[in-house]
Amino acid sequence: MDEQGLDALVVRAPDNVLYLTNFWGMKGYDACVFPREGEPVLVCLEASAEDAERTAWTSRVRFVRGYDGADPRPPLARTLDAVVDAARGFRRVGLELSLGTQASDRMVGEPTTFTRAWFDAFPDAADATGLLAGARSIKTEQEIARMRIANEIAADAMEHVRGRLEPGMRESEAAAIWQGYVHGGGTAREDVELALPFSLVWSGKGIKTFTATADLPVVEGEPVLFEIWVCADGYWADHTKNLVVGELKPAYAELEERLMRAYGAALDFIRPGVPMPELDVLVRERLAYEPTHPICHGVGARAHEPPYPHRAGGGEFEEGMVLAVEPGVYWEGGGGLRVEDNFLVTAGGLEKLSAFPDGVVRC
């Protein structure tokens, strides 16, 4: 902030509020004014007072009413009033002016987005999106500990569904088993307040780059791919795991061998100081195929966040980054494999954060 001449940041994306205050809101009506010097101000709903008292790092909390009998405006308008007041006196403010995506609040299903009034209230604001992305890309010990929890829950849920998958089961049924364990078992942990599951599950010919979970049956010898995300108290794990009932059919076995060679080469390649574009080139050349999705991305307070290694981009891998590495190969007309896990970049290489195996795991 000092380098960019910013006196304060004003953020309201749930993941940035979490990053700067440790508070994960219920409905996205929350915000933070984070000064270069001094204690941040958290703005949140009155109904979240207990959550803020328990989790927020700052003691400066301003509450807004979700419903105000004298004010017919939506709650976010009252949040904006409180933020403008808290930011008064700062000469140069940074705002999330080019935010492409944001993580969810606890309620998830109805994301709360910015209004024009939010931007109009700070007409001279600088864009702090890049600053926040750069700061977030290097994880603290506390963040890594929370991401380990999310990875543990994801792995435990895969072991749970592994013991229940059977031929004829529908993709949606398998997804429900996995999701039910994450939400139930994950939230029941003593070190977690709320664990939320997100998944795309595809069987055999239903495996494609990205489509919705459907109702194709599990077929013996054909993989079932779980594209899965766990959010545990606002921090995420992003995996792609594969199960098979019985022996994997030869065509899929050959595909797995090819994919795992490229995956292993990628994991061996990533070290602090290595140029990011070279990873993208390496993996795509090893696959002799062009996946339509990124090979690698950051994970943290979102399932997908910077850095995004790309052959046309720049940057180097740094110690403290947490990455999802996810090469995939897909056949025309359906079918294929993808593999993905989360890794902490250390001085000596990568540390895998999930205990569940990569490749195709037999049930």
LINQUI-V744803 format. One record per helix or strand. SS is the DSSP state (~ for helix, > for strand). FROM is the first residue (numbers start at 0). TO is the last residue. If there is no record, write none. Layout:
((SS,FROM,TO) (SS,FROM,TO))
This chain:
((>,7,10) (~,13,20) (>,30,34) (>,40,44) (~,45,54) (>,60,63) (>,67,67) (>,70,70) (~,74,86) (>,92,94) (~,115,119) (>,125,126) (~,128,136) (~,140,161) (>,169,169) (~,170,186) (>,194,202) (~,203,205) (>,216,216) (>,223,231) (>,234,243) (~,249,268) (>,274,274) (~,275,286) (>,295,297) (>,304,304) (>,315,315) (>,321,324) (>,327,329) (>,335,337) (>,339,345) (>,348,351) (>,359,361))
